[in-house]
Amino acid sequence: MKQLSDYRILIVDDHPFQCVHLADLLESAGFSYADVATSAEAALQMIGLRPYHLVLIDLNMAGMDGVQFIDRLATLHHNPMLAIVSACPRRIMNSVALMAKEKGLAVLGTFAKPLTSDHARQLAGQLRRSSAEAARPALRAEVDTVFDGDTLEHALQQGQLCAWFQPKKALASGRIVSAEALVRWQHPEFGFMLPGSFLSAVRRHGLDRALLLRMLEDALDAHMRWRREGYRMPVSVNLPTQLLDDPDLPDELEQMVQAKGVSTQEISFELLEDETTTVQGQYYMGASRLRLKGFGLAQDDFGRGYSSMYSLISTPFTELKIDRAFVSGAADDEGRAAALVSSVQLGRQLGLQVTAEGVETSKDLEFLRRIGCDCAQGFLISAAVDAGAFSHLLAMERQAMEASHL
């Protein structure tokens, strides 16, 4: 893994004092001394001569502004990661960050001037987490084309595509209360792979249903393992809503759960709001039948799509999962904070359990606790792990609780 001193950094700001200040802060956080450019035009020339891992960019600059710079940068062969450091209003920075992401650039964060030592340390932490992720789109473009249907079916049958589990913690008690099953692939040639590298191929070859059943099977096995170890741990599984076009799917899912001797109340299905069924009536039929059978039903990634509100009030959900876009950085962002507070209040008023996704900082976690959010998931708590490692998390939690009562 790269050390912070290995990263080549470019600071782009038309105020020379700001360049020196940012360079000093980054050096104190563990980075090597950064190169500086006092105009966007000069920065593009420097990037053409020497690739950089990270570019810190101001937005409001004379001549070519930061937005134009990002637009030009996205057309280059080499695309460094970005951090936006500006005195512009937060909503402008967020909009520009979204633009950059849509153009294929990795954005580590947006920071209001003046940048502080805490911000520099936060940037260092985000860079460590994101450096591997930034390279993953290239891997996906390279390997996605070789994943034919037969290869994927074989991987499903052999258990190479399998469920890992991310814990969900209750904010009131701090205890792990459930697990979300997330697909991972231990590929014999490419090694350990996250879903961004292969999920589009699964969908392209019409294997969504086979993947759903694989995930449910693994989730049931993990649930029974944890039950034998003395833990009651409900599990949720992602369900592509277009599969609800099949009116027999709820019955098949119920039969699988009952065959394992597990109550349907221990299993929830998370529906992605940006995926819709071919026949809308089938969606409501399928969702209603899943609830009648006792399954939990969560609206996933709430706030990301366009039909959030109508979907929320017209589907018999038991849980509302708020998208990470509203959660990450909410403690320091008035716009995100307002949207997050409203979403939590709405979920509570509808009688739903409210879970925040993508929690990465203790400041955001404490903010969620203050506004009455029920549960949280994210890297601050734990990344997804295999069933055995999840057992270890549960055992460590139990030991800590027993020790606290001594």
N, C-alpha and C positions, 0 to 999 in steps of 0.2 A: 504493500500500500504506500502511496506517495506520502512524503512528509510535506508539511505546509511550505517549507523552504524550497520544495521542488517546483512549486507552481509559479509560472510566469504571469505577472499581473500588469495590466495597463490601466492607469487612471486618466480619465478624460474629463477635463473641467477647464473652463476659460478663465478661472481665477487662480493664478499661480500659488497664492497662499493656501488655498483649499487643497491643491495638489500635494504640497509639502505636508500639510496637516494629515491628509488621508494616508500618505506614504508612511509617516511616523507611526500612526495608529496601527497600520497593518504590520509594520515591522515589530512593534511591541507585542502583537498577538501571535507572532511566530512565523510570519511570512518573510520572504526575502524582500529587499528593497524593490519597490515597483517602478516601472517606467511611467513617464507622464507625458500627456499630450494636451496642449492648451487650446486645441480646436478639433472638431470632429474630422475635418479634412486631413489634418496631420495624423490623427489616430488611424484612419483608414490606410494611409500610406505605410505607417509602422506595422500594422497588422499584415499588409501585403508582403512585407520584408521578413517578418518574424512572427510565427504563430504564438498566441497567448492562450493560457487556460481560462483566465478570468479578466473581464473588463468592468471597471466601475465607471458608470456614465452619469453625468449630470444631464438634465433635460433642457433647461433654459439657457442656451448658449448663443452667442452671436454667430452670424453666418449660418452654417448647417446646424440645426438644433438636434437634440438627442433623439427625437422621434425619427427624424430623417436618417440619422446615423444608424439607428437600429434597422430601419428598412433597407439601407444599403448593405449593412453587415449580413443580413439574412441571405443575400444573393451571393456571398463569397463562398469559396470552397471550404475554407476553415471557419467554423462557427464556435467562438469561445462562449463560455458561460457568462451571464450578465448579472450585475447587481446595480440597481438604480439608486443613486444617492442624490437627492434634490431637495430644494426648498419649495418645489411646486406643491399644490394641495394633494393630499393623499389620494383623492379620487382620480386625479390625473395620472399619478404614478401607477395606480392599480390598472387603469385603462391601458396605459402604455405597456405594462408588464403582460397583460392579456394579449395585446397585439403581438408582442415579441414571441410569446409561447405559440400563438396561432401560426406564426411564420417559421416555427421549428427551432427556436432558440430556447435554451435552458435559462430560466431566471431564478437565481438563488434567493432574491428578496428585494424589497423596496425599503429604503431607509431615509428618514427625514434628516436634513441638515440641522444642526451640525452633527456629524458622525462622532460617536463616543467610543471609548474603549470597550464598553459592553456590546455595542453594535459590532465592533471588529471581532470580538470573540464569538458572537452569534454567527457572523458570516463564516468564520473558520469552521464552526460546527456544521453549518449547512453545506459547506464545501465538502467536508469529509463524507457526509451522507449522500451527496448528490453526484460526486465525481464518477462513480461507477454507473449511476443511472444515466448520466449525460452521454456515455458511450453506447448505451443499450439500443437506441434507435438504429444505429448503424448495424448492429448485430441483427436486429429484427429484419431490416431490409435485406440483409445478406441471407439469412436462413429461412425466412418465411416462405420463400419461393420453393424450397425443397421439401416442405412439409405437405406431401400428398395425402390423400385420404387413407390409403393403406397404412402409411407410417403412423398416422394419428390413431387409427383404430388399433393397431398393434400396441402402441404406447398405452392406450386406455386398458386394453385387455391384460397387459403385463404389469399394470400398476405403476408404470413409469410416470404417468400423469396421476397425481394423487393430491390429497387434501393436507394442507398445513393449517394451523389454527391460531388466530389472533385473539387474545383475551380482551374481554370487555369488562371494565371495572365500574362498580357503583360508586358515585362520587360521595354519597353520604357515609358509607362504611369503609370505602377504600378496598373492598374485596372484589375478587374476580367472580363475576356472576354468570358469564356465558362465554361461548367461543364462536367465532365465525370461521367457517371452512373456506379456505382460499386455495385455488389450484396452483400447483408447482409441478415442474417437469424435471426429473433427473434424467437428462438425455445422455445416451451412451457416448455420443461424439462431442456435443457442445457443452456437456456438464449441466450444472444446476441453472434452470431458466425460470424467470418470472413470466406471468401471463402476457405481458406486453409483447413478448417475442413470438407467441404462437396462437393467441386467442383468436386473432382475425382469421387464421387458417382453419381453426376449429369451426368457426361460423361459416366460412366460405365452403367447407365440405359438408355442411349440414349435420355436424356432430354435436350440436348443443345439447340435444336430449341425452345422448350417450354420456356426455361430460356431467350433466346434472345427476344422472343415476350413479355415476362413479363417485361424485362428491357426496351424495347422500349415503352411499354404502360406507365410505370412509368415515363420514360423520357419525353414523350409527355405531360402527366398530369402536371409534374413539370414545363415544359417550358411554358405551358399555364397559370399556376399560376403566374409565375414570370412576364409574359406578362401583366396580369391583374394588377399586382402591379407596372407596369411601367418600367420593365426591358426587354431588348432584350437579351436573354441568350441562344445561341446555345448549344446543348447537344450532346455528343458523347456516343456511345454504343459499347461494345466489341462484335465482330462477329467472332465466330470460323470459319476459312476458309473452313473446310470440309463441312459446310452447303451449300457452293456455288456449291456443286455437284448437288443440286436441281435447275434446271433452272427456276422454278417458284418463287423462294424466292425473287428476286428483285421486282417482281410485288406485292407480298403479303406485303412486307415492304412499298412500295409506297402507297398501298391502305390504310394501317393502318394510315399513316401520313396524307394523304389527308382527311380521314374520321374525323380526329380531327381538320381540318382546319389549319394545320401547313404546311409551305413551306418545301419542301425537303431540301432546302439550309440551314435550321436551324438544320439539323441532320447529324451527321457524324458517320461512322462505322470504328472502329479500328480493323485492321486485325493483328493477332499475326503471326510473321514471322516463328515461329517454328512449326506452324500447317499447313499442306498442304492438299489439296483436294485429293480425290482418283483419279480423272481425271483432270490432269493439265489444259487441255483446258477449262474445266468448270470453273476453278478458274478465268482465264482471261475473259471468257464470263461474269461471274457474276460480277466481279469487274468493267468491262467496262459498263455493263448495269446499275449498281448502279450510276456510274458517269453520264451517259447519263440522268438519271432521276433527277439529281441535287444534289444527296447526296455527302457530303464530304467523303473522304477516307484517313485514316491514316495508315501508317505502324508503328505498335506498337513495342516497345522494340527493336529498331534498334541496331544492333551490337551484339545481343545475339546469334543468330543462325548462320548457315553456308551459307545461300542463300541471305544474306542481300543485297549485291550490285546488283545482277541480278534481284532480286525481285523489288528493288527500281526503276530501270530504265525501267522495263518491265510492270509495273502496273501503272495505271493512278492515283497515289496518289496526294492528295492535301496537306498532312501534313506528316512530319517526326518526330516521337517521339523517342528520344534517351534514351536507356535503362539506368536505375539508376546505373548500374555497371560502366559506364563511367563518371557519374555525381558526385556521392558521393565521396568527398575527392579530386576532380580534382584540386582544387586550390593549394593543397600541394603535388601533385603527377605528375611528369613530363610525365610519360607514359599515364596516364588517360587524362591529359590536352591535349597532342598531339592528341590522338584519338578523344577527344571531339571537339577540334578546327577543325579537318579535317571533322568530321561529320556535324558540323554546316555549314562549307563552302560548303560542297557537297550539303546539302539540299537547301541552298540559291541559289547556281548555277543552281539547277534544278527547281527553282521557287516555292519551297515548304515552307510552314510555318514550322518553326523548334521549337519543344517543348522539353525541358529537363525534365525528370521525376526523382523523388526521391531527390529533393533538400531539404537538411536538415540543412545547415548552411548558415549564411549570407555571409561568405567568398566565398562559391561556387556560391551563387546567384550573387554576384558582379562580379565574374569571368565570368559567363555566360553573364552578361550584357556587359562586356568589349569585348567579342569575337563576339558579334552581334547575340546572340540567341534571338529568338522572344518571346517565352513564357516559363513559368516554372510551374511545379506542385511539390508538396511534403509537408512533414509535417511542414516545415518552414512556408509555406503559410497557409495550413490547411489540416487536415485529412478529409476524406469523412464524410459528415454530412447528416442528412435527409433534405427533401425539405424545411421544416419550418426553420430550422437552417441556411440553405443556404440563405433564404430570409433575415434573420437577418444579415448575412455577407454583403449582397448587401446594406441593409439599412445603416449599419455602414459605409460602404465605401462612400455612397452618402452623409451622414452627414459630414464625414471628408472632402470631396471635397467642399461641400458648405461652411463649416467653413473656409477653406483655401482661399476662394474667398472674405471673408468679409473684 
